[in-house]
Amino acid sequence: RRSSRRALLKRAAILGLGAPALAGLGAACRGEEPAAPSPAAPSASPQATSPVAGQTPAAGQPTQAPTSAGEPRRGGRLRVATTGQPAGLDMHIRAQRTITLIGWHMYEALFTFDGNYETVPMLAAGYEVSDDGLTATIPLRRGVRFHNGEEMRAADVVASFERWAEVSSLGIAISEFLREVVEVDDYTVEFRLSSPLVALPSMLARQSGGLSIHPKSVLDQVGTEPLTPDLYIGTGPYQLVDFQPDRFTLLRRFDGYVGLDSPPSGYAGRKAAYLDEIEFVPMPDEAARVAGLQAGDFHYLEEIIPDQVEAIGDDPSLNIQILPPRSYGVLIMNTIAGPMTNVKLRQAVLAAVDVEATGQASHGEGYFEPDPGIMLPQTRWHSTVGQEYYDQGNPERARQLAQEAGYDGTPLRILTTQEDLGDYNAAVVIQQQLQQAGFNVQLEVMDEATLDEMLEDDNRWEMTTNAYVFRPDPVLIAAFASCTADGGWCSDPKVEVARRLQTETDPEARFKAFEELQMLWYTEAPAVKLVNNLGIAPLSAKVKNVLETTHFEIEPEFTNCWLEE
């Protein structure tokens, strides 16, 4: 979902990343079997239990097992209804959900996540680290072509990283430990570090707002300004052929694509590109999206609320799959400017919120789960530390804390959008709960592109509803890894404990640091965790081989699916 990027370094304290890399990456790059993680503590590679490629969902999580996909069929146009029109498709600049969904069909990263959420090479050909941990060498695959016909080389990777590092929360955090990125030769890049950074491959992997690789010749034209549609050029299996804002984005198979030969696994492996074209149509109205799916106008919906799932019923032309949690809702508070810089006032908001009521409004019975953990339960990082502060729903306590904070009735603005009805419905409920606790709360509703722009101005908002999407490691969540995510949480205690989480090599020490971070989340209250949101994949029955070959949590890819007529 959204996580606006600030191009300038507004925050004085930026966190460095030095977390252990996902277990077994080096072994995988050398063709060895990765070592099994210790059961005593979370390893550096927490694995999801999403129902893909032979995996089993976490206990108690409803799902429908994917059915046999049959024989592949080449051709056709897959039509996807998105929740709205993204503000461009420059993944370096913005990490909005729809951009993630569209962009990774066009672009690729140096590394990606396989079916077990292990980090594996994509455009990289391997990964080596010096004995002192200060030099990370990344050889590149040869013969990979950009959509403009140029061959991908080390200069393109260096240019892409240098641009991304200026405007991305994760890139900025990596830069804290980085001395320089060097083009050793045409097919080798070195990251020369001031301190070991063993999480580097996972930081450079495919994710929302991740490091997509672009031609240096393109980036030289724009610098840190947003890419224009004619410059949406990557190495992915699909390329942009038409971009008409508020109408559609059309991708077509890139016949010059040079991919991997390994079996599809999560976001890794072979991308067969059976589909001729993929069309993404902005459709902000929920009912219109569902009606289009039922009528056969769309094959997949980016978003569907549970009420609509119930309304659809047992339609044999549709395949609605309920999956483990892919995200959790949050009420983010502006810790940079305005009244919410007062920790006591943020604690008052935390005390007022009844999260189950927000879950009922945003997702409905059976489609959410209350849970205090700020890492989802299918990871090894899940913890209930701080649960006494979670789901308080105590307006009397909130009034007391607000009085102690000196709250004078100043209007508090909650920004939201109806393009994501889950976020909007949660915001409506939270407004009511805060008003019952004596707060003066104004709900400001706008389209998603305007919301992204408003969040860039720290003087225009106090709170906003959002969601943190599944990540296999806490260092991949921008709000934890840097000070530049929306809300700007950057207290000295957070910086210190997050640095330990990111630099520790011992798994038990890392987990201890993470639990300290989670406790700070509740005592400093930079945001209110709402509920875990179960994943819902609304597909036409004509679409085959999607969840069998791709992850869902960080948006699905349609690179190995086909349409059955």
TIMARKE-709428 format. One record per residue (C-alpha): x, y, z. Coordinates in nm, 4 decimals, m for minus. Layout:
u X	v Y	w Z
...
END
This chain:
u 0.0000	v 0.0000	w 0.0000
u 0.1047	v 0.3643	w 0.0169
u 0.4326	v 0.4777	w 0.1624
u 0.5222	v 0.8209	w 0.0259
u 0.8871	v 0.8914	w m0.0516
u 1.0484	v 1.2188	w 0.0427
u 1.3244	v 1.3106	w m0.1977
u 1.5038	v 1.5345	w 0.0516
u 1.6613	v 1.4160	w 0.3752
u 1.4184	v 1.5818	w 0.6129
u 1.5060	v 1.3609	w 0.9064
u 1.8199	v 1.4199	w 1.1096
u 1.8591	v 1.0560	w 1.2138
u 1.8586	v 0.7929	w 0.9443
u 1.8892	v 0.4281	w 1.0416
u 2.1502	v 0.1990	w 0.8894
u 2.0765	v m0.1561	w 0.7882
u 2.3032	v m0.4379	w 0.8940
u 2.0628	v m0.7242	w 0.9604
u 2.1605	v m1.0795	w 0.8811
u 2.0816	v m1.1719	w 0.5238
u 1.8187	v m1.4286	w 0.4572
u 1.9608	v m1.7639	w 0.5579
u 2.1096	v m1.9647	w 0.2812
u 2.1363	v m1.6905	w 0.0172
u 2.5067	v m1.7410	w m0.0298
u 2.4605	v m2.1163	w m0.0424
u 2.1812	v m2.0813	w m0.2959
u 2.4008	v m1.8651	w m0.5161
u 2.6693	v m2.1335	w m0.5030
u 2.4219	v m2.4110	w m0.5807
u 2.4395	v m2.5536	w m0.2273
u 2.1520	v m2.6478	w 0.0021
u 2.0873	v m2.3636	w 0.2528
u 2.1338	v m2.4501	w 0.6172
u 1.8219	v m2.5166	w 0.8215
u 1.7290	v m2.2283	w 1.0552
u 1.7480	v m2.2722	w 1.4304
u 1.4122	v m2.3518	w 1.5917
u 1.5094	v m2.1702	w 1.9101
u 1.4744	v m1.8211	w 1.7668
u 1.3693	v m1.6515	w 1.4447
u 1.6299	v m1.6954	w 1.1784
u 1.7308	v m1.4134	w 0.9523
u 1.4950	v m1.5581	w 0.6932
u 1.1445	v m1.5818	w 0.8386
u 0.9354	v m1.7882	w 0.6004
u 0.5748	v m1.7303	w 0.5088
u 0.3114	v m1.9983	w 0.5021
u 0.1184	v m1.8610	w 0.2085
u m0.0655	v m2.1225	w 0.0040
u 0.1563	v m2.1340	w m0.3022
u 0.3648	v m2.3975	w m0.4720
u 0.2930	v m2.6793	w m0.2328
u 0.3042	v m2.4746	w 0.0862
u 0.0429	v m2.5034	w 0.3596
u m0.1237	v m2.1954	w 0.5109
u m0.0789	v m2.1211	w 0.8793
u m0.3023	v m2.3170	w 1.1149
u m0.6497	v m2.1739	w 1.1406
u m0.6218	v m1.9662	w 0.8248
u m0.9034	v m2.0290	w 0.5746
u m0.8088	v m2.0922	w 0.2149
u m0.9129	v m2.2803	w m0.0914
u m0.6432	v m2.4971	w m0.2426
u m0.5570	v m2.3963	w m0.5986
u m0.6986	v m2.6359	w m0.8501
u m0.5073	v m2.8049	w m1.1293
u m0.4256	v m2.5439	w m1.3899
u m0.4192	v m2.7751	w m1.6931
u m0.2096	v m2.7204	w m2.0033
u m0.0693	v m2.3716	w m2.0704
u m0.2356	v m2.1652	w m2.3411
u m0.0553	v m1.8798	w m2.5123
u m0.2351	v m1.5587	w m2.6071
u m0.5122	v m1.3307	w m2.4914
u m0.5439	v m1.0121	w m2.2890
u m0.5812	v m1.0267	w m1.9107
u m0.7852	v m0.7341	w m1.7752
u m0.7246	v m0.6186	w m1.4178
u m0.9459	v m0.3655	w m1.2372
u m0.7370	v m0.1513	w m1.0032
u m0.8622	v 0.0655	w m0.7185
u m0.7573	v 0.3867	w m0.8883
u m0.5113	v 0.5659	w m1.1095
u m0.1578	v 0.5608	w m0.9640
u 0.0467	v 0.8775	w m0.9711
u 0.2813	v 0.7410	w m1.2373
u 0.4683	v 0.4094	w m1.2484
u 0.8039	v 0.5187	w m1.1110
u 0.8688	v 0.2612	w m0.8374
u 1.1701	v 0.4491	w m0.7029
u 0.9587	v 0.7518	w m0.6160
u 0.6459	v 0.5898	w m0.4725
u 0.5643	v 0.2570	w m0.3128
u 0.1906	v 0.2647	w m0.3747
u 0.0183	v m0.0728	w m0.4042
u m0.1121	v m0.0344	w m0.7605
u 0.2340	v 0.0709	w m0.8795
u 0.3741	v m0.2465	w m0.7218
u 0.1085	v m0.4577	w m0.8957
u 0.1750	v m0.3099	w m1.2393
u 0.5430	v m0.2249	w m1.2144
u 0.6970	v m0.5652	w m1.1436
u 0.5628	v m0.6949	w m1.4739
u 0.7798	v m0.4332	w m1.6488
u 1.0747	v m0.4030	w m1.4145
u 1.3026	v m0.6485	w m1.2354
u 1.5328	v m0.6332	w m0.9331
u 1.8753	v m0.7760	w m0.8587
u 1.7176	v m1.0231	w m0.6143
u 1.3705	v m1.1553	w m0.5440
u 1.1842	v m1.3910	w m0.3082
u 1.1181	v m1.7562	w m0.3880
u 0.8285	v m1.9734	w m0.2731
u 0.9685	v m1.9917	w 0.0819
u 1.0478	v m1.6196	w 0.0904
u 1.4184	v m1.6940	w 0.0680
u 1.6141	v m1.4233	w m0.1127
u 1.7459	v m1.5493	w m0.4471
u 1.9101	v m1.3837	w m0.7509
u 1.7017	v m1.2357	w m1.0316
u 1.9122	v m0.9988	w m1.2439
u 2.2110	v m1.0833	w m1.0284
u 2.4042	v m1.3983	w m1.1167
u 2.5242	v m1.4535	w m0.7600
u 2.6428	v m1.2812	w m0.4452
u 2.9759	v m1.2881	w m0.2610
u 3.0906	v m1.1128	w 0.0562
u 3.4500	v m1.0559	w 0.1666
u 3.5752	v m1.2121	w 0.4892
u 3.5551	v m0.8786	w 0.6715
u 3.2004	v m0.8208	w 0.5428
u 3.2920	v m0.4846	w 0.3924
u 3.2786	v m0.5728	w 0.0227
u 2.9723	v m0.7258	w m0.1399
u 3.0291	v m0.8378	w m0.4989
u 2.7311	v m0.8891	w m0.7294
u 2.7993	v m1.0457	w m1.0693
u 2.5250	v m0.9767	w m1.3233
u 2.3550	v m1.2041	w m1.5740
u 2.4751	v m1.1468	w m1.9266
u 2.2621	v m1.0863	w m2.2329
u 1.9679	v m0.9326	w m2.0444
u 1.7968	v m0.6696	w m2.2594
u 1.6016	v m0.3594	w m2.1680
u 1.2833	v m0.2837	w m2.3589
u 1.4726	v m0.0230	w m2.5620
u 1.7154	v m0.2898	w m2.6857
u 2.0130	v m0.1911	w m2.4698
u 2.1918	v m0.4672	w m2.2787
u 2.1787	v m0.4356	w m1.9004
u 2.5246	v m0.3671	w m1.7609
u 2.6855	v m0.2647	w m1.4345
u 2.6577	v 0.1057	w m1.5186
u 2.2786	v 0.0699	w m1.5300
u 2.2726	v m0.0981	w m1.1886
u 2.4933	v 0.1692	w m1.0322
u 2.2828	v 0.4499	w m1.1820
u 1.9610	v 0.2831	w m1.0657
u 2.0904	v 0.2342	w m0.7127
u 2.2259	v 0.5880	w m0.6800
u 1.8911	v 0.7347	w m0.7849
u 1.6881	v 0.4953	w m0.5673
u 1.9095	v 0.5579	w m0.2641
u 1.8217	v 0.9278	w m0.2724
u 1.4433	v 0.8869	w m0.2776
u 1.3671	v 0.5503	w m0.1124
u 1.3367	v 0.4940	w 0.2631
u 1.5220	v 0.1630	w 0.2374
u 1.7797	v 0.3088	w 0.0014
u 1.8495	v 0.5962	w 0.2384
u 1.8896	v 0.3513	w 0.5249
u 2.1319	v 0.1349	w 0.3253
u 2.3374	v 0.4438	w 0.2438
u 2.4217	v 0.4910	w 0.6117
u 2.6612	v 0.1947	w 0.5849
u 2.7714	v 0.2533	w 0.2280
u 3.1013	v 0.4067	w 0.1216
u 3.0496	v 0.3648	w m0.2528
u 2.8959	v 0.1516	w m0.5259
u 3.1474	v 0.0650	w m0.7947
u 3.1210	v m0.0605	w m1.1503
u 3.4071	v m0.3154	w m1.1458
u 3.3498	v m0.4194	w m1.5056
u 3.0531	v m0.4431	w m1.7422
u 2.9014	v m0.7327	w m1.5489
u 3.0169	v m0.6828	w m1.1889
u 2.9080	v m0.4363	w m0.9212
u 3.0682	v m0.3908	w m0.5802
u 2.9058	v m0.2409	w m0.2730
u 3.1906	v m0.1115	w m0.0552
u 3.0716	v m0.0696	w 0.3006
u 3.1851	v 0.1068	w 0.6140
u 3.0260	v m0.1681	w 0.8259
u 2.8997	v m0.5173	w 0.7426
u 2.5554	v m0.5090	w 0.5852
u 2.4540	v m0.8705	w 0.5603
u 2.0873	v m0.7886	w 0.4845
u 2.1886	v m0.6172	w 0.1607
u 2.0409	v m0.8762	w m0.0809
u 1.6974	v m0.8646	w 0.0832
u 1.7130	v m0.4823	w 0.0845
u 1.7768	v m0.4923	w m0.2902
u 1.5025	v m0.7481	w m0.3612
u 1.1631	v m0.7204	w m0.5303
u 0.9239	v m0.5373	w m0.2969
u 0.7014	v m0.2330	w m0.2786
u 0.9244	v 0.0619	w m0.3607
u 1.2121	v m0.1744	w m0.4334
u 1.5215	v m0.1195	w m0.6468
u 1.3999	v m0.1670	w m1.0030
u 1.6804	v m0.1561	w m1.2602
u 1.6573	v 0.0962	w m1.5460
u 1.8896	v 0.2035	w m1.8285
u 2.1460	v 0.4619	w m1.7252
u 2.0651	v 0.6461	w m2.0480
u 1.7088	v 0.6944	w m1.9202
u 1.7981	v 0.7935	w m1.5641
u 2.0525	v 1.0473	w m1.6878
u 1.7606	v 1.2339	w m1.8465
u 1.5491	v 1.2682	w m1.5327
u 1.7739	v 1.2564	w m1.2268
u 1.5444	v 1.2260	w m0.9238
u 1.2443	v 1.3701	w m1.1074
u 0.9630	v 1.1196	w m1.1803
u 0.9953	v 0.9077	w m1.4911
u 0.7507	v 0.9924	w m1.7689
u 0.5551	v 0.7152	w m1.9478
u 0.7886	v 0.7128	w m2.2474
u 1.0704	v 0.6285	w m2.0041
u 0.9024	v 0.3354	w m1.8248
u 1.1723	v 0.0977	w m1.9490
u 1.2828	v m0.2150	w m1.7678
u 1.3945	v m0.5732	w m1.8327
u 1.0688	v m0.7482	w m1.7397
u 0.8636	v m0.9920	w m1.9493
u 0.6093	v m0.7196	w m2.0343
u 0.6647	v m0.3698	w m2.1677
u 0.4474	v m0.0588	w m2.1692
u 0.2699	v 0.0088	w m2.4983
u 0.0011	v 0.2587	w m2.3887
u m0.0555	v 0.4662	w m2.0762
u m0.3726	v 0.6759	w m2.0643
u m0.4355	v 0.8233	w m1.7181
u m0.7775	v 0.7409	w m1.5731
u m0.8438	v 0.5036	w m1.8651
u m0.5932	v 0.2182	w m1.8749
u m0.2327	v 0.1003	w m1.8674
u m0.1560	v m0.1580	w m2.1375
u 0.1425	v m0.3916	w m2.1245
u 0.2458	v m0.6289	w m2.4038
u 0.4767	v m0.9287	w m2.4011
u 0.8388	v m0.8279	w m2.4517
u 0.9669	v m1.0667	w m2.7170
u 1.3272	v m0.9843	w m2.6281
u 1.2873	v m1.0945	w m2.2672
u 1.5770	v m1.2964	w m2.1269
u 1.4612	v m1.4722	w m1.8112
u 1.5662	v m1.7578	w m1.5862
u 1.5246	v m2.1276	w m1.6656
u 1.4520	v m2.2446	w m1.3114
u 1.0955	v m2.3515	w m1.2186
u 0.8597	v m2.0728	w m1.1077
u 0.8653	v m2.0311	w m0.7289
u 0.7057	v m1.7343	w m0.5558
u 0.8423	v m1.4314	w m0.7399
u 1.1473	v m1.6236	w m0.8628
u 1.2272	v m1.8515	w m1.1530
u 1.0939	v m1.8776	w m1.5064
u 0.8443	v m1.6186	w m1.6345
u 0.6803	v m1.7729	w m1.9402
u 0.4638	v m1.4702	w m2.0360
u 0.1834	v m1.6790	w m2.1843
u m0.0457	v m1.3745	w m2.2053
u m0.0104	v m1.1455	w m2.5044
u m0.1204	v m0.8398	w m2.3078
u m0.2155	v m0.7264	w m1.9579
u m0.4470	v m0.4273	w m1.9238
u m0.4884	v m0.2440	w m1.5925
u m0.8080	v m0.0362	w m1.5723
u m0.8595	v 0.2142	w m1.2867
u m1.2022	v 0.1489	w m1.1342
u m1.2392	v 0.3339	w m0.8016
u m1.5994	v 0.2213	w m0.7466
u m1.6082	v m0.1114	w m0.5620
u m1.9476	v m0.2180	w m0.6951
u m1.8425	v m0.1408	w m1.0515
u m1.5295	v m0.3554	w m1.0132
u m1.7294	v m0.6512	w m0.8848
u m1.9958	v m0.6095	w m1.1517
u m1.7228	v m0.6095	w m1.4148
u m1.5746	v m0.9311	w m1.2743
u m1.9166	v m1.0982	w m1.2777
u m1.9864	v m0.9803	w m1.6307
u m1.6537	v m1.1138	w m1.7564
u m1.5114	v m0.7666	w m1.8288
u m1.2286	v m0.8213	w m1.5785
u m1.0249	v m1.1270	w m1.4845
u m0.8820	v m1.0019	w m1.1552
u m0.9668	v m0.7289	w m0.9030
u m0.6923	v m0.5528	w m0.7124
u m0.9264	v m0.5109	w m0.4164
u m1.2585	v m0.6529	w m0.2993
u m1.4291	v m0.6068	w 0.0351
u m1.5758	v m0.9129	w 0.2099
u m1.9327	v m0.7821	w 0.1769
u m1.8950	v m0.8181	w m0.1971
u m1.7556	v m1.1700	w m0.1589
u m2.0693	v m1.2688	w 0.0300
u m2.2865	v m1.1020	w m0.2344
u m2.1190	v m1.2939	w m0.5164
u m2.2002	v m1.6285	w m0.3566
u m2.1205	v m1.9493	w m0.5435
u m2.0744	v m1.8136	w m0.8937
u m1.9094	v m2.0927	w m1.0984
u m1.7550	v m1.8370	w m1.3326
u m1.5487	v m1.6933	w m1.0467
u m1.2712	v m1.8263	w m0.8245
u m1.2554	v m1.6358	w m0.4953
u m0.9735	v m1.7559	w m0.2719
u m0.9342	v m1.6633	w 0.0954
u m0.5686	v m1.6576	w 0.1985
u m0.3569	v m1.5953	w 0.5117
u m0.3085	v m1.2313	w 0.6221
u m0.1345	v m1.0164	w 0.3649
u m0.1373	v m0.6922	w 0.5640
u m0.2540	v m0.5203	w 0.8770
u m0.4321	v m0.1911	w 0.9124
u m0.2698	v 0.1064	w 1.0798
u m0.3718	v 0.4532	w 1.1913
u m0.0504	v 0.6466	w 1.1297
u 0.0087	v 0.9620	w 1.3332
u 0.2193	v 1.2579	w 1.2259
u 0.5098	v 1.2664	w 1.4716
u 0.6878	v 1.5455	w 1.2817
u 0.4565	v 1.8475	w 1.3017
u 0.1398	v 1.9552	w 1.4786
u m0.0378	v 1.8253	w 1.7882
u 0.0489	v 1.4584	w 1.7350
u 0.4135	v 1.5286	w 1.8136
u 0.2931	v 1.4996	w 2.1764
u 0.3525	v 1.1377	w 2.2810
u 0.0860	v 1.1580	w 2.5529
u m0.1726	v 1.2664	w 2.2945
u m0.0780	v 0.9755	w 2.0691
u m0.1161	v 0.7425	w 2.3688
u m0.4637	v 0.8874	w 2.4189
u m0.5584	v 0.7994	w 2.0618
u m0.4186	v 0.4488	w 2.1118
u m0.6321	v 0.4089	w 2.4260
u m0.9501	v 0.5190	w 2.2458
u m0.9402	v 0.2774	w 1.9522
u m1.1446	v m0.0438	w 1.9567
u m0.9715	v m0.2381	w 1.6804
u m1.2363	v m0.5083	w 1.6468
u m1.4907	v m0.2447	w 1.5501
u m1.2553	v m0.1199	w 1.2773
u m1.2106	v m0.4770	w 1.1534
u m1.5845	v m0.5337	w 1.1347
u m1.6214	v m0.2136	w 0.9320
u m1.3211	v m0.2620	w 0.7036
u m1.3374	v m0.6371	w 0.6398
u m1.6312	v m0.8024	w 0.8158
u m1.6682	v m1.1082	w 1.0353
u m1.4392	v m1.3921	w 0.9355
u m1.2059	v m1.1792	w 0.7235
u m0.9839	v m1.0262	w 0.9901
u m0.8084	v m1.1234	w 1.3116
u m0.7123	v m0.9052	w 1.6097
u m0.3437	v m0.9485	w 1.6891
u m0.0953	v m0.7216	w 1.8719
u 0.2064	v m0.8369	w 1.6665
u 0.3569	v m0.5835	w 1.4257
u 0.4949	v m0.8732	w 1.2198
u 0.2367	v m1.1079	w 1.0723
u 0.1885	v m1.4526	w 1.2301
u 0.3205	v m1.6488	w 0.9321
u 0.6663	v m1.5039	w 0.9988
u 0.9026	v m1.6167	w 1.2725
u 0.9067	v m1.2630	w 1.4074
u 0.5558	v m1.2688	w 1.5495
u 0.5357	v m1.1553	w 1.9144
u 0.2656	v m1.0457	w 2.1577
u 0.4913	v m0.8099	w 2.3546
u 0.2971	v m0.4953	w 2.4419
u m0.0414	v m0.6623	w 2.4050
u m0.1700	v m0.4799	w 2.7152
u m0.1720	v m0.1588	w 2.5078
u m0.3510	v m0.3180	w 2.2126
u m0.7254	v m0.2924	w 2.1437
u m0.8002	v m0.0885	w 2.4565
u m1.1230	v 0.0732	w 2.3387
u m1.1232	v 0.2832	w 2.6571
u m1.2643	v 0.6345	w 2.6011
u m1.2341	v 0.7252	w 2.9688
u m0.8633	v 0.6443	w 2.9702
u m0.8262	v 0.8349	w 2.6429
u m0.9905	v 1.1452	w 2.7951
u m0.7551	v 1.1298	w 3.0929
u m0.4437	v 1.1015	w 2.8748
u m0.5654	v 1.3789	w 2.6435
u m0.6127	v 1.6049	w 2.9466
u m0.2618	v 1.5199	w 3.0683
u m0.1349	v 1.6053	w 2.7208
u m0.2995	v 1.9475	w 2.7395
u m0.5272	v 1.8819	w 2.4438
u m0.7336	v 2.1989	w 2.3828
u m0.9831	v 2.0794	w 2.1234
u m0.7663	v 2.1564	w 1.8217
u m0.9175	v 1.9840	w 1.5145
u m0.7377	v 1.6623	w 1.4268
u m0.7495	v 1.5718	w 1.0560
u m0.7715	v 1.2110	w 0.9392
u m0.6882	v 1.1796	w 0.5692
u m0.8342	v 0.8852	w 0.3795
u m0.9656	v 0.7728	w 0.0410
u m1.2736	v 0.5842	w m0.0705
u m1.0629	v 0.4185	w m0.3389
u m0.9704	v 0.1754	w m0.0620
u m1.2968	v 0.1120	w 0.1204
u m1.1192	v m0.0840	w 0.3927
u m0.9061	v 0.2169	w 0.4848
u m1.2036	v 0.4512	w 0.4513
u m1.4419	v 0.2441	w 0.6623
u m1.1787	v 0.2073	w 0.9341
u m1.1250	v 0.5850	w 0.9318
u m1.4985	v 0.6485	w 0.9748
u m1.5132	v 0.4186	w 1.2790
u m1.1983	v 0.5693	w 1.4312
u m1.3395	v 0.9197	w 1.3873
u m1.6501	v 0.8152	w 1.5820
u m1.4457	v 0.6487	w 1.8566
u m1.2207	v 0.9520	w 1.8993
u m1.5185	v 1.1867	w 1.9082
u m1.6712	v 0.9743	w 2.1843
u m1.3457	v 1.0213	w 2.3777
u m1.3718	v 1.4014	w 2.3445
u m1.1508	v 1.4662	w 2.0426
u m1.2423	v 1.7130	w 1.7688
u m1.1834	v 1.5019	w 1.4571
u m1.2300	v 1.5964	w 1.0921
u m1.2378	v 1.3318	w 0.8193
u m1.0914	v 1.4522	w 0.4893
u m1.1666	v 1.2251	w 0.1927
u m0.9846	v 1.2471	w m0.1407
u m0.8586	v 1.0361	w m0.4295
u m0.5465	v 0.8313	w m0.3704
u m0.3141	v 1.0410	w m0.5853
u m0.4148	v 1.3556	w m0.3918
u m0.3737	v 1.1678	w m0.0638
u m0.0160	v 1.0776	w m0.1558
u 0.0567	v 1.4424	w m0.2308
u m0.1064	v 1.5644	w 0.0919
u 0.1004	v 1.3248	w 0.3017
u 0.4154	v 1.4848	w 0.1605
u 0.3258	v 1.8054	w 0.3475
u 0.3702	v 1.7491	w 0.7206
u 0.1507	v 2.0503	w 0.8013
u m0.1563	v 1.9152	w 0.6205
u m0.2485	v 1.6184	w 0.8359
u m0.2512	v 1.4618	w 1.1810
u m0.3556	v 1.1019	w 1.1071
u m0.4162	v 0.8710	w 0.8126
u m0.5366	v 0.5143	w 0.7699
u m0.3174	v 0.2765	w 0.5754
u m0.1866	v m0.0790	w 0.5869
u 0.1538	v m0.2381	w 0.6284
u 0.1885	v m0.5188	w 0.3775
u 0.3500	v m0.8532	w 0.4553
u 0.7282	v m0.8549	w 0.4762
u 0.9418	v m1.1587	w 0.5687
u 1.1789	v m0.9508	w 0.7839
u 1.1146	v m0.6372	w 0.9924
u 1.4067	v m0.4534	w 0.8304
u 1.2010	v m0.4497	w 0.5092
u 0.9268	v m0.2339	w 0.6642
u 1.0122	v 0.1294	w 0.5978
u 0.8537	v 0.2573	w 0.9197
u 1.0950	v 0.0377	w 1.1178
u 1.4010	v 0.0642	w 0.8918
u 1.4152	v 0.4403	w 0.8399
u 1.2827	v 0.7738	w 0.9593
u 1.1317	v 0.8751	w 0.6254
u 0.8116	v 0.6673	w 0.6053
u 0.4789	v 0.8431	w 0.6529
u 0.4565	v 0.9724	w 1.0090
u 0.8342	v 1.0071	w 1.0431
u 0.8761	v 0.7973	w 1.3596
u 1.2330	v 0.8773	w 1.4603
u 1.2793	v 0.8985	w 1.8379
u 1.6252	v 0.8350	w 1.9805
u 1.5162	v 0.5092	w 2.1531
u 1.3655	v 0.3819	w 1.8277
u 1.6812	v 0.4663	w 1.6333
u 1.9014	v 0.2879	w 1.8866
u 1.6987	v m0.0324	w 1.9164
u 1.6288	v m0.0517	w 1.5435
u 1.9997	v m0.0187	w 1.4737
u 2.0650	v m0.3188	w 1.6968
u 1.7946	v m0.5134	w 1.5178
u 1.9554	v m0.4279	w 1.1865
u 2.3181	v m0.4913	w 1.2828
u 2.2989	v m0.7924	w 1.5129
u 2.4185	v m1.1245	w 1.3688
u 2.2930	v m1.3474	w 1.6505
u 1.9291	v m1.4592	w 1.5870
u 1.8302	v m1.4507	w 1.9549
u 1.9759	v m1.1027	w 2.0007
u 1.7940	v m0.9855	w 1.6879
u 1.4641	v m1.1164	w 1.8174
u 1.5201	v m0.9471	w 2.1540
u 1.5888	v m0.6189	w 1.9733
u 1.2747	v m0.6650	w 1.7676
u 1.0614	v m0.7168	w 2.0769
u 1.2069	v m0.3979	w 2.2239
u 1.1107	v m0.2215	w 1.9006
u 0.7564	v m0.3586	w 1.9263
u 0.7271	v m0.2365	w 2.2867
u 0.8422	v 0.1093	w 2.1758
u 0.5739	v 0.0959	w 1.9077
u 0.3155	v 0.0734	w 2.1843
u 0.4690	v 0.3118	w 2.4393
u 0.5628	v 0.5855	w 2.1900
u 0.2492	v 0.5192	w 1.9802
u 0.3641	v 0.6455	w 1.6370
u 0.0675	v 0.4512	w 1.4976
u m0.2181	v 0.2301	w 1.6098
u m0.2143	v m0.1250	w 1.4848
u m0.5659	v m0.2270	w 1.3830
u m0.6286	v m0.5867	w 1.2661
u m0.4651	v m0.8438	w 1.0402
u m0.6410	v m0.8482	w 0.7041
u m0.6911	v m1.1867	w 0.5428
u m0.6009	v m1.1963	w 0.1770
u m0.8786	v m1.2236	w m0.0822
u m0.7912	v m1.3125	w m0.4418
u m1.0902	v m1.2387	w m0.6713
u m1.0275	v m1.4199	w m1.0007
u m1.2230	v m1.5219	w m1.3031
u m1.2361	v m1.9008	w m1.3348
u m1.0801	v m1.8522	w m1.6785
u m0.7495	v m1.7474	w m1.5197
u m0.5231	v m2.0455	w m1.4600
u m0.1957	v m2.0941	w m1.2744
u m0.1751	v m1.7743	w m1.0710
u m0.1565	v m1.8718	w m0.7041
u 0.0086	v m2.2004	w m0.7947
u 0.3184	v m2.0126	w m0.9113
u 0.3287	v m1.6708	w m0.7469
u 0.3064	v m1.5105	w m0.4065
u 0.0068	v m1.2928	w m0.3263
u 0.1274	v m1.0901	w m0.0273
u 0.3443	v m0.8381	w m0.2201
u 0.0972	v m0.8344	w m0.5119
u 0.0607	v m1.1230	w m0.7574
u 0.2422	v m1.1534	w m1.0881
u 0.0629	v m1.2751	w m1.3999
u 0.3805	v m1.3831	w m1.5743
u 0.3051	v m1.7573	w m1.5615
u m0.0729	v m1.7631	w m1.5886
u m0.2949	v m1.8077	w m1.8918
u m0.6569	v m1.7644	w m1.9954
u m0.8728	v m2.0665	w m2.0628
u m1.1540	v m1.9908	w m2.3066
END
